[in-house]
Amino acid sequence: MSEHLSNAPVYYALVQARFNPIAAMADYADRIQDSLRRQGYPLFEKQQTTHLVVSNEGKETEPQVKHATSWLLTTSDRTAGFILSTTSITFHTTHYKTHNEFITELLRGLQAVHEAAELDHVSRLGLRYLNAVLPDANETVEDYLIDGLHGLSFPAQRIHGLSESVFITKTGPLLSAGTLVSRVYRMTGPLGFPPDMIPQGLATNQRFTAVEPSDHSVIDLDHYSEGQMPVDTPKIEEQLLSLHETITSAFKATTTDFARQAWL
């Protein structure tokens, strides 16, 4: 997450821009793919997901089956890529380096969509990071997390624990407010992913592949702003940098000096 952590614990990260719905996105997908293919994302996969929609209008109706299409545009080594839908472009990676490179790639994808589909506005910008706390042999999770996040102390094997906090934040320049969601998972088992954050089409970073289940923690930081914003690349970049700055502060507030020293 930080340029100062050469051994950063980020094992999956994404940055997303949502925009006005483009019902005809399938007509533009080939042009967007060709643009991003030339910029290092040659793999192209179309995905269709199915979900049930249940009416809540107070009358008995049969659930409706809805289909949604998305497109994956990925690097040849499957370490990073884009997820394109009718309402968003997401850049995600399992091999995170720096936030500047991370944000630059999202802007690259958003520009490709805008050039093809002529977007009217952006409605949401957000970043989300999963950080793995994997103690070494003579260490514990408690060494890495501040006292308030250690969870209940009880003489039994812990299976799962969760601490969650939500904050209203100040951001800028396009929108003055944001929402920060901080979750800290504690569990005994293999390192995994939350159900709503699966790295579609990407290869797992071998550095975070544990052979045996272990006591570990995941720091899940999600910061976003919602509201109508112009498709102004420099301003969008500033907004994302502002969102990232707050995530960095939250990460520091969550972890100990020992942890940050271990990840240098």
N, C-alpha and C positions, 0 to 999 in steps of 0.2 A: 504493500500500500504506500510505502514511503521510499523515496530515493535513498534514504539513509539506512535502510534495512536490506542488506545484500542477501540475507537468508530469510526474506519475508515469509510469513506463514500463510499468505493468500494461496488457496488451492483452487478457487474458482471465483470469477468476477464477471459482472456484466454492467453495461451502461446502455441506457435505452432512451430513445426519443419517440413519443407517440405523436401522431398528427391527425388531421382531419381524415375521416374514413375515405378510402379509395376503393369503391366496389369493383372497379375494373382493374385492380392491381395485376391480375393475371396477364392482362394485355401489355403491361409494362415490365413484367418480371424478366423477360429475355434481354431487354435493353439494359436493365439494371445489372443483371448477371454479367453481361458482356463488359460493362464498364469496370466492375469490381474484379472480374477475371483478369483483366489487364493490369490490375493493381495488386495481384498476389493472392487471389481467392479463386482458384480454378475449379474446385469441386462444387457441384450443384445438385441439390436433391430437393424434390418436392414432397411435402408431407401433408397428409390430411388427417385431422383429428375429428372425432365424433363425441358429442356430449348431449345430454338430455336437458331440455328446458321445461320446467314445470310452471304453469301459470299460478299466480298468487292473487288472482282477482276475486277469489271467494266462490267460484263455481267449479264443479267437477269437470275437468277436461283431461284428455289423454296427454301424457308428456310428449313433447315433440322432439324429434331427433334433428339436431343441427350439425352441419359439417363446416369445418373451418380449414382453409388451406394456408400453408406457410411454406417458405422456401429457405433452404440452408445454403449459404455460400461460404465455403470453408477453405483454409489453406491446405496445401497438399499433405502436410504432416499432421493435420487435424489438431493443431494446438490452439487455433483461434478461428473465429469466423463471424458471420452475420446471420441473424434470423430475421427474415422479412415477412411481414403480414400485411393485411389490408389496412391496419391502423398503426403500425409501428415498425421501426428498424432497431435491432438490438445488436450490439457488438459484445461478444463474450469470449473468454479465454481461460484455459486451465494452466497457462504458463505466463502468469502476470509478471510484468517488468516494472514499468513506471506509470504513474497516472497521466503524465503528459502524452506518452505514446498511446495509452488506453483511450483517452478522450479524443485524440487526433483521429483514431480509426473510426470512432463513431461518427465524427463529423464527415469523414470520407464517405461513409455509407449514406448518411443523410443527404449529402450533396448529390450522390448518384440517384437517389430516389426523387429529389426535388427536380433535377434536370429532366428526368423521364416523365414524372407525373404532375409537375407544377403544383406543389403543395400550397395550401392557403395559409396554414398556421401549424405551429407545434403546440400540443395541449399538455404534455407532461415530459419532464426530464428527470432521470433518476440514475443513481449508481447503487450497486449492491455488491458487497464483498463477503466471502466466506473465508475465515481464518482458522487454521487448524492448530490447536494447542496439543502437541504430542510430546509429553515429557520423556526425557532420557531415563536410563535405568535407575539412577539415584535421585530422581526428581519426582515431583508430584504436580498435579494440576494447580494446587494451591500456590505453588511457587510462581505461577504465571498470571493468576487472576487476583484482582484486589479483594480484600476481605469480604465485602458485601456480596460477592458472586460465588462463594464457595458452596452454597447450598446447605441443606440440613445435614448436620452431623449425627449419624445414626449407626449403631454397630451391626450393619448388614451390608451386603454387596449392593452398590448403587446400579440400577439398570438405566434410569433416565431421569434427568432433571432439566428444568427450564426457568430462566429468568428473563422477563421481557419488560422493556420500558419504551414509552413513546413520548416524543418531545416536539413542540412547535419551535421552529428555528427561524433565524433571520438569514436571508440569502440575498442575492442580487446578481446582475442589475435588472433582469427582465421581470422577475417576481420577487417580492420582498420577504415572502414566508415559505417555509418548507416543512416537511415532516420527517423526523428521524425516528426509525424503529431500530432498537438495539435488542438483540436476542442472544443469550448465552446458553448453549446446550451443554449438558454434562452427561456423559454416558459411558457404559462399558460395552465395547464391541468394536467392529471395524469402522473406520472413518467413512462417512456417507454424505448424502446430500438431502436437504429438505425436499419434500415431494413436489413443491412448486418451483424448484430451481435445479433441474436436471440438465447437465451440459450436452444438449442434443448434438450429435455428430462430432463431438470432440473426444480426443484420447485423454485418459486420465494421466496426470503428471506422476511419473514413477516415484518421485520423491515423497509423495504422500500416500503411497500404496503400502499399507501395513500388512505384514504376513499374518500376525496373530491379533485377535481382538484385544483391546487394552482400554484402560481408564483414560479418557481424553475429553477435550472440550472443543466446541466450535463457537467462534465469535461471528455472529451474523449481523452485519451493519447495512442498513438500507436507508438512503436519504433521497428524497424527491421533492419536486415542486410541481404543482398543478395549476393550470390557468392558460389562457390563450396568449401565445407568444409569436412574434413574427419569425419567419424563416431567415434569420439574420445570423450568419455563421459566427462572426466575432462575438456577438452578444450571447449566443448560445454557449460558446466556449467559456465565456466569463461566468455564466450561470453554473455550468458544470464544475468549473474550478472552485466556485464558492461552495457548492454542495460537497465537493471532495474535501475541502479544508475542514468542514465541520465533521466529516467522517473521521479524518485524521485525529481531531481533538477527542472524539468519542473513543477511538481506539486507544489513545494514550490514557484516557480516564478509566478504561476497562482493565488495562494490563499493568503489571508491576515493572519496576526498573530492572529486576532480574530477567524478566521476559524480553524486554527490548534489548538488553545486552546480549542475550542468547541468540537473538535474531539478527544481530549486526553482521 
